[in-house]
Amino acid sequence: MNAAHIGCRLFLAVSIAVLSAAAAGQAQPAKQEFKPEVGQEGKDVIWVPTPQELVDKMLDMAKVTPKDYVIDLGSGDGRTVIAAARRRAKALGIEYNPHMVELSKRNAAKEGVSDRATFMRADLFETDFSQAQVITMFLLPDINLKLRPKLLNLKPGTRVVSNWFTMGEWQADETANVKNGCAS
């Protein structure tokens, strides 16, 4: 048998399998579960996951308690919201990418914190986050600056923790370095 015959036979076998599945009325295979990739494009930023050690340090710096309502701006895969919920705080992740929102919901369910960790697909600039006691974010400096008017309207005492990037000329009350990054 030559290579041309082998190629035709494989094509014919695939065609028969597809026709057989269609004829039997079987459903198509389930879609593969979404898996984010570091550096994937987002609306305003690329996705880069925050190491858990840094998430924990950010929440420590914000002094998150069970009485707090934490909102993570650009929540990605949900790890900051989930960590806040593990501390018994109520937490909301605001994320533009609908696949990331669904992934976050699955992650919260796996961690058993869905009752305290919620996620919504929304634009940071069009969302009201004025009820938060704590705001966390890992956004680029230009996005931080665009958010400043909204941050200035937060209630006095609201704690804002930014991973890595500053808020322009605003000086941080506290900064910290951890093995995998820094927060202020």
Sequence and secondary structure as in RCSB ss.txt:
>XXXX:A:sequence
MNAAHIGCRLFLAVSIAVLSAAAAGQAQPAKQEFKPEVGQEGKDVIWVPTPQELVDKMLDMAKVTPKDYVIDLGS
GDGRTVIAAARRRAKALGIEYNPHMVELSKRNAAKEGVSDRATFMRADLFETDFSQAQVITMFLLPDINLKLRPK
LLNLKPGTRVVSNWFTMGEWQADETANVKNGCAS
>XXXX:A:secstr
  HHHHHHHHHHHHHHHHHHHHHTT            TT B SSSB     HHHHHHHHHHTT  TT EEEEET 
TTSHHHHHHHHTT EEEEEES HHHHHHHHHHHHHHT TTTEEEEE  GGG   TT SEEEE   HHHHHHHHHH
HHTS TT EEEEBS   TT   S  EEETTEEE 
